[in-house]
Amino acid sequence: MDSAATTPHHQSFGGGTAPTRASTGGGIGTVSLGTVTYICGDCHKENEIRPKDPIRCRECGYRILYKKRSRKMMVYDAR
């Protein structure tokens, strides 16, 4: 039997490490790993939210947050 056929696909990606979100340097502000900056829809304060944090403003408790626009230009190819 061929050894390549018995190897699961998830092991063939080299290194076995998942890509991580690095901190942004030089953009709007420095954000630590895994946090995203959101703006409250009521009091307009900036909130840094981690993946497991509740979606709630830390200042007023409002539950509608808007993702802050990054200054990095992104171009998508729509077909």
Backbone as CSV, one residue per row, in Angstrom:
resi,resn,N_x,N_y,N_z,CA_x,CA_y,CA_z,C_x,C_y,C_z
1,MET,0.843,-1.185,0.000,0.000,0.000,0.000,0.881,1.238,0.000
2,ASP,0.470,2.273,-0.700,1.218,3.522,-0.802,1.093,4.306,0.501
3,SER,2.242,4.779,1.031,2.207,5.516,2.298,1.571,6.889,2.133
4,ALA,1.609,7.467,0.940,0.991,8.770,0.706,-0.530,8.674,0.761
5,ALA,-1.070,7.516,0.394,-2.518,7.347,0.412,-3.047,7.206,1.836
6,THR,-2.209,6.734,2.769,-2.666,6.560,4.144,-2.479,7.806,4.989
7,THR,-1.747,8.795,4.484,-1.519,10.027,5.234,-2.753,10.915,5.145
8,PRO,-3.294,11.346,6.287,-4.451,12.259,6.235,-4.070,13.582,5.599
9,HIS,-5.036,14.234,4.975,-4.783,15.483,4.266,-4.368,16.606,5.191
10,HIS,-4.865,16.632,6.420,-4.572,17.752,7.304,-3.130,17.766,7.778
11,GLN,-2.388,16.676,7.609,-0.995,16.661,8.019,-0.057,17.113,6.911
12,SER,-0.547,17.288,5.711,0.314,17.614,4.582,0.517,19.112,4.382
13,PHE,0.055,19.950,5.309,0.154,21.384,5.117,1.446,21.979,5.636
14,GLY,2.350,21.225,6.149,3.660,21.730,6.538,3.658,22.526,7.822
15,GLY,4.381,22.046,8.796,4.532,22.788,10.030,3.471,22.492,11.066
16,GLY,2.263,22.272,10.664,1.201,21.968,11.591,0.746,23.149,12.438
17,THR,1.133,24.350,12.059,0.720,25.509,12.837,-0.364,26.257,12.091
18,ALA,-1.330,26.734,12.818,-2.408,27.514,12.221,-1.967,28.957,12.073
19,PRO,-2.435,29.651,11.053,-2.078,31.065,10.920,-2.684,31.873,12.060
20,THR,-1.925,32.837,12.541,-2.400,33.673,13.637,-2.526,35.105,13.165
21,ARG,-3.350,35.857,13.851,-3.557,37.259,13.522,-2.500,38.074,14.254
22,ALA,-1.616,38.712,13.530,-0.557,39.516,14.134,-1.075,40.904,14.469
23,SER,-0.331,41.585,15.316,-0.750,42.938,15.676,-0.511,43.874,14.503
24,THR,-1.365,44.854,14.389,-1.258,45.801,13.286,-0.326,46.919,13.690
25,GLY,0.675,47.146,12.908,1.608,48.215,13.216,1.460,49.337,12.215
26,GLY,1.148,50.525,12.669,1.080,51.664,11.783,-0.291,51.973,11.241
27,GLY,-1.287,51.162,11.535,-2.636,51.437,11.057,-3.317,52.447,11.966
28,ILE,-4.520,52.169,12.340,-5.281,53.066,13.205,-4.723,53.040,14.616
29,GLY,-4.364,51.885,15.100,-3.802,51.747,16.436,-3.252,50.351,16.583
30,THR,-2.452,50.142,17.584,-1.886,48.825,17.798,-2.913,47.964,18.515
31,VAL,-3.230,46.820,17.930,-4.201,45.899,18.499,-3.464,44.619,18.838
32,SER,-3.668,44.104,20.040,-2.986,42.886,20.443,-3.575,41.689,19.701
33,LEU,-2.976,40.531,19.880,-3.389,39.335,19.162,-4.829,38.955,19.475
34,GLY,-5.617,38.731,18.450,-6.965,38.238,18.607,-8.018,39.275,18.927
35,THR,-7.661,40.523,19.104,-8.667,41.535,19.411,-9.004,42.339,18.167
36,VAL,-10.255,42.772,18.090,-10.731,43.587,16.983,-11.383,44.819,17.588
37,THR,-11.167,45.974,16.985,-11.724,47.215,17.505,-13.100,47.468,16.902
38,TYR,-14.080,47.697,17.772,-15.446,48.008,17.380,-15.840,49.354,17.969
39,ILE,-16.810,50.024,17.349,-17.317,51.306,17.828,-18.767,51.110,18.252
40,CYS,-19.104,51.603,19.443,-20.456,51.466,19.984,-21.428,52.298,19.152
41,GLY,-22.612,51.758,18.902,-23.629,52.462,18.140,-24.345,53.537,18.935
42,ASP,-24.198,53.542,20.258,-24.893,54.512,21.101,-23.964,55.614,21.598
43,CYS,-22.870,55.234,22.283,-21.979,56.247,22.873,-20.746,56.532,22.013
44,HIS,-20.532,55.780,20.934,-19.441,55.966,19.967,-18.052,55.794,20.580
45,LYS,-17.935,55.021,21.649,-16.631,54.711,22.242,-16.042,53.506,21.527
46,GLU,-14.702,53.442,21.477,-14.027,52.301,20.878,-13.925,51.180,21.899
47,ASN,-14.181,49.955,21.457,-14.108,48.768,22.299,-13.238,47.743,21.609
48,GLU,-12.310,47.148,22.344,-11.510,46.052,21.814,-12.128,44.756,22.309
49,ILE,-12.602,43.944,21.373,-13.320,42.721,21.700,-12.483,41.523,21.272
50,ARG,-12.329,40.552,22.172,-11.665,39.283,21.868,-12.720,38.279,21.405
51,PRO,-12.305,37.171,20.808,-13.293,36.218,20.271,-14.288,35.674,21.300
52,LYS,-13.915,35.499,22.550,-14.815,34.927,23.556,-15.535,35.984,24.385
53,ASP,-15.266,37.266,24.161,-15.916,38.335,24.918,-17.363,38.517,24.459
54,PRO,-18.247,38.964,25.357,-19.625,39.254,24.938,-19.674,40.483,24.034
55,ILE,-20.625,40.489,23.106,-20.783,41.619,22.186,-21.586,42.687,22.928
56,ARG,-20.873,43.545,23.644,-21.501,44.566,24.470,-20.495,45.680,24.704
57,CYS,-20.964,46.933,24.658,-20.099,48.080,24.906,-19.652,48.061,26.362
58,ARG,-18.376,48.325,26.591,-17.849,48.328,27.956,-18.232,49.592,28.715
59,GLU,-18.618,50.641,28.007,-18.974,51.908,28.654,-20.459,51.971,29.014
60,CYS,-21.335,51.699,28.042,-22.770,51.897,28.274,-23.588,50.606,28.236
61,GLY,-23.006,49.485,27.779,-23.729,48.222,27.741,-24.561,48.010,26.487
62,TYR,-24.504,48.932,25.536,-25.258,48.817,24.283,-24.749,47.613,23.505
63,ARG,-25.645,46.905,22.817,-25.262,45.651,22.176,-25.103,45.740,20.669
64,ILE,-25.138,46.923,20.094,-24.897,47.082,18.659,-23.545,47.750,18.490
65,LEU,-22.593,47.003,17.923,-21.234,47.497,17.712,-20.921,47.444,16.229
66,TYR,-20.159,48.416,15.760,-19.748,48.491,14.359,-18.249,48.281,14.276
67,LYS,-17.828,47.461,13.327,-16.407,47.192,13.155,-15.719,48.429,12.604
68,LYS,-14.588,48.770,13.209,-13.851,49.952,12.781,-13.184,49.676,11.439
69,ARG,-13.283,50.612,10.546,-12.698,50.470,9.211,-11.186,50.551,9.307
70,SER,-10.512,49.633,8.645,-9.051,49.665,8.645,-8.552,50.586,7.539
71,ARG,-7.349,51.065,7.709,-6.760,51.937,6.684,-6.074,51.141,5.584
72,LYS,-5.934,49.853,5.803,-5.318,48.993,4.803,-6.299,48.806,3.646
73,MET,-5.846,49.103,2.449,-6.703,48.995,1.275,-6.823,47.535,0.861
74,MET,-8.060,47.065,0.715,-8.302,45.688,0.307,-9.046,45.698,-1.016
75,VAL,-8.565,44.917,-1.967,-9.183,44.831,-3.280,-9.641,43.397,-3.480
76,TYR,-10.913,43.224,-3.809,-11.472,41.906,-4.049,-11.823,41.775,-5.515
77,ASP,-11.578,40.606,-6.063,-11.857,40.324,-7.458,-13.207,39.618,-7.536
78,ALA,-14.246,40.321,-7.946,-15.591,39.744,-8.035,-15.832,39.256,-9.453
79,ARG,-16.251,38.029,-9.549,-16.512,37.448,-10.873,-17.897,36.909,-10.944
